[in-house]
Amino acid sequence: MLQKSIEETIRLKARLFKTLGDPNRIRILEMLRGGEVCQCEIVPVIGQSQPTVSRHLKLLEDAGLIRTRKEGTRVYYSLVSPMVLRILDAVDQEMVELLAGELAKKMGLG
């Protein structure tokens, strides 16, 4: 029984990282760091078409990372929990430099 729970957790983590695997979805989460944001504000920042941004938002919502609220014709998005930001914050400048250094070594550049 414990093994099944571990496998479910691994699948959930993989789904989460797959969802976070697009820079635009990370940009959206960073925008939501400050609180609720209207889709009309997200589209120009992402620089993609409204349908494409909607698809990103739907993936984030389906993964349980964000929620929606409608007000008239506007749709507002917010984080389900600020805990998701811990994942983004874990990849800090020190980690980026470490990974970049390792990659440079593998490519014979460092």
C-alpha positions in Angstrom: 0.0 0.0 0.0 2.8 2.4 0.8 4.5 1.7 -2.5 1.2 2.8 -4.3 1.2 6.1 -2.4 4.9 6.7 -3.3 4.2 6.0 -7.0 1.2 8.4 -6.9 3.4 11.1 -5.3 6.1 10.6 -8.0 3.5 10.9 -10.8 2.1 14.0 -9.2 5.6 15.6 -9.0 6.3 14.7 -12.6 3.1 16.3 -13.7 3.9 19.4 -11.7 7.3 19.7 -13.2 6.0 19.1 -16.7 3.5 21.9 -16.1 6.3 24.2 -14.9 8.4 23.2 -18.0 7.4 26.2 -20.0 8.9 29.7 -19.4 5.6 31.4 -20.1 3.8 29.4 -17.4 6.6 30.4 -15.0 6.2 34.0 -16.0 2.4 33.7 -15.2 3.2 32.3 -11.8 5.7 35.1 -11.1 3.0 37.6 -12.1 0.6 36.0 -9.6 3.2 36.2 -6.9 1.9 39.7 -6.2 -1.8 38.6 -6.0 -4.7 38.2 -8.3 -4.3 39.3 -11.9 -6.8 39.7 -14.7 -6.1 37.7 -17.9 -6.2 41.0 -19.8 -3.1 42.0 -17.9 -1.3 38.6 -18.5 -1.7 38.5 -22.3 0.5 41.6 -23.1 3.2 40.6 -20.6 3.5 37.0 -22.1 3.5 38.4 -25.6 1.5 35.6 -27.1 -2.1 35.4 -28.4 -5.0 35.3 -26.1 -5.8 31.7 -27.0 -2.2 30.6 -26.3 -2.2 32.4 -22.9 -5.6 30.8 -22.1 -4.1 27.4 -22.8 -1.2 28.1 -20.4 -3.6 29.2 -17.8 -5.8 26.1 -18.3 -2.7 23.9 -17.8 -1.8 25.7 -14.6 -5.4 25.4 -13.4 -5.6 21.7 -14.3 -2.4 21.1 -12.3 -4.1 22.7 -9.3 -1.6 25.6 -9.1 -4.0 28.5 -9.9 -7.7 29.3 -9.5 -10.0 31.5 -11.4 -12.7 34.1 -10.5 -15.0 35.7 -12.9 -16.2 39.2 -12.5 -18.5 40.3 -15.4 -16.6 39.5 -18.6 -13.2 39.5 -16.9 -11.4 36.4 -15.5 -9.0 36.8 -12.6 -6.3 34.3 -11.7 -4.6 33.7 -8.4 -2.3 31.1 -6.8 -4.0 28.3 -5.0 -1.2 28.4 -2.5 2.0 30.5 -2.3 3.8 27.2 -1.6 4.2 26.7 -5.3 6.6 29.7 -5.3 9.0 27.7 -3.1 9.7 25.5 -6.2 10.5 28.6 -8.3 12.5 30.2 -5.5 14.6 27.1 -5.0 16.2 27.7 -8.3 18.1 30.8 -7.1 21.1 32.5 -8.7 23.5 30.3 -6.9 21.9 27.2 -8.3 21.7 28.7 -11.8 25.4 29.5 -11.6 26.2 25.9 -10.4 24.2 24.3 -13.2 25.6 26.6 -15.8 29.1 25.8 -14.6 28.4 22.0 -14.8 27.0 22.4 -18.3 30.0 24.4 -19.4 32.3 21.6 -18.1 30.4 19.0 -20.0 30.6 21.0 -23.2 34.4 21.6 -22.6 34.0 25.3 -22.1 34.9 25.5 -18.4 
